[in-house]
Amino acid sequence: MNYDQAEVIALQALNHMAENHEILVAYLNLSGIMPDALKDSASDPVTLASILDYFLQNEKRLITFCDSINVAPDQLAKARQLLPGAQTPPYLP
């Protein structure tokens, strides 16, 4: 996994969120970001990291998203480690 791959996964997560109103609204409420600000910051690595954090915080949401893009959940955790503000140790082994 490299930075570009991590960014693609995060953008896929953003797209998944945009296609699922309930997930999007919950993210907006939790993060406090307004829809227009999210749209404007979609390429910001900090925003992408926040989106991956959101998916990693809920197993059901994580599995649903990973299944939709045919990626193992540990790959999402690895992608998160490459974006700003990563926690150590990673979310998943």
C-alpha positions in Angstrom: 0.0 0.0 0.0 1.3 3.4 -0.9 0.0 6.9 -0.4 -1.8 7.1 -3.8 -3.6 3.8 -3.1 -4.6 5.1 0.3 -6.0 8.3 -1.3 -8.0 6.2 -3.8 -9.5 4.1 -1.0 -10.4 7.3 1.0 -12.0 8.8 -2.1 -14.0 5.6 -2.6 -15.1 5.9 1.0 -16.2 9.5 0.4 -18.1 8.3 -2.7 -19.7 5.5 -0.7 -20.7 8.0 1.9 -22.2 10.4 -0.7 -24.3 7.5 -2.1 -25.7 6.6 1.4 -27.6 9.5 2.9 -27.8 8.0 6.4 -24.0 7.5 6.5 -23.4 11.0 5.1 -25.7 12.7 7.6 -24.2 10.8 10.5 -20.6 11.8 9.4 -21.6 15.5 8.9 -23.2 15.5 12.4 -20.2 13.9 14.0 -17.6 15.9 12.2 -19.4 19.2 12.3 -18.4 19.9 8.7 -21.0 21.4 6.4 -21.9 19.7 3.1 -20.3 22.4 0.9 -17.2 22.4 3.0 -16.9 18.7 2.6 -17.2 19.0 -1.1 -14.6 21.7 -1.2 -12.1 19.7 0.9 -12.6 16.4 -0.8 -9.0 16.2 -1.9 -7.6 17.4 1.4 -5.6 14.6 3.0 -6.9 15.6 6.5 -10.5 15.3 5.3 -9.8 11.9 3.7 -8.2 10.7 6.9 -11.2 11.8 8.8 -13.5 9.9 6.5 -11.4 6.7 6.9 -11.5 7.3 10.7 -15.3 7.4 10.5 -15.5 4.1 8.7 -12.9 2.5 11.1 -14.9 3.4 14.1 -17.9 1.2 13.3 -17.4 -2.4 12.3 -20.7 -2.8 10.4 -20.1 0.4 8.4 -16.5 -0.7 7.8 -17.5 -4.2 6.5 -20.3 -2.8 4.4 -18.0 -0.3 2.7 -15.1 -2.8 2.3 -17.5 -5.4 0.8 -18.8 -2.8 -1.7 -15.3 -2.1 -3.1 -14.0 -5.7 -2.6 -11.2 -4.7 -0.2 -10.3 -6.4 3.1 -10.9 -4.2 6.2 -7.2 -4.4 7.1 -6.5 -2.5 3.9 -8.6 0.4 5.0 -6.6 0.5 8.3 -3.3 0.4 6.3 -4.6 3.2 4.1 -5.4 5.3 7.2 -1.9 4.9 8.5 -0.6 6.7 5.4 -2.7 9.8 5.8 -2.2 12.7 8.3 -2.9 12.1 12.0 -2.6 8.4 12.0 -2.8 6.7 15.4 -0.2 4.3 16.5 -0.8 1.4 16.7 -3.1 1.1 13.8 -6.8 0.3 14.2 -6.5 -3.2 13.0 -3.4 -5.5 13.0 
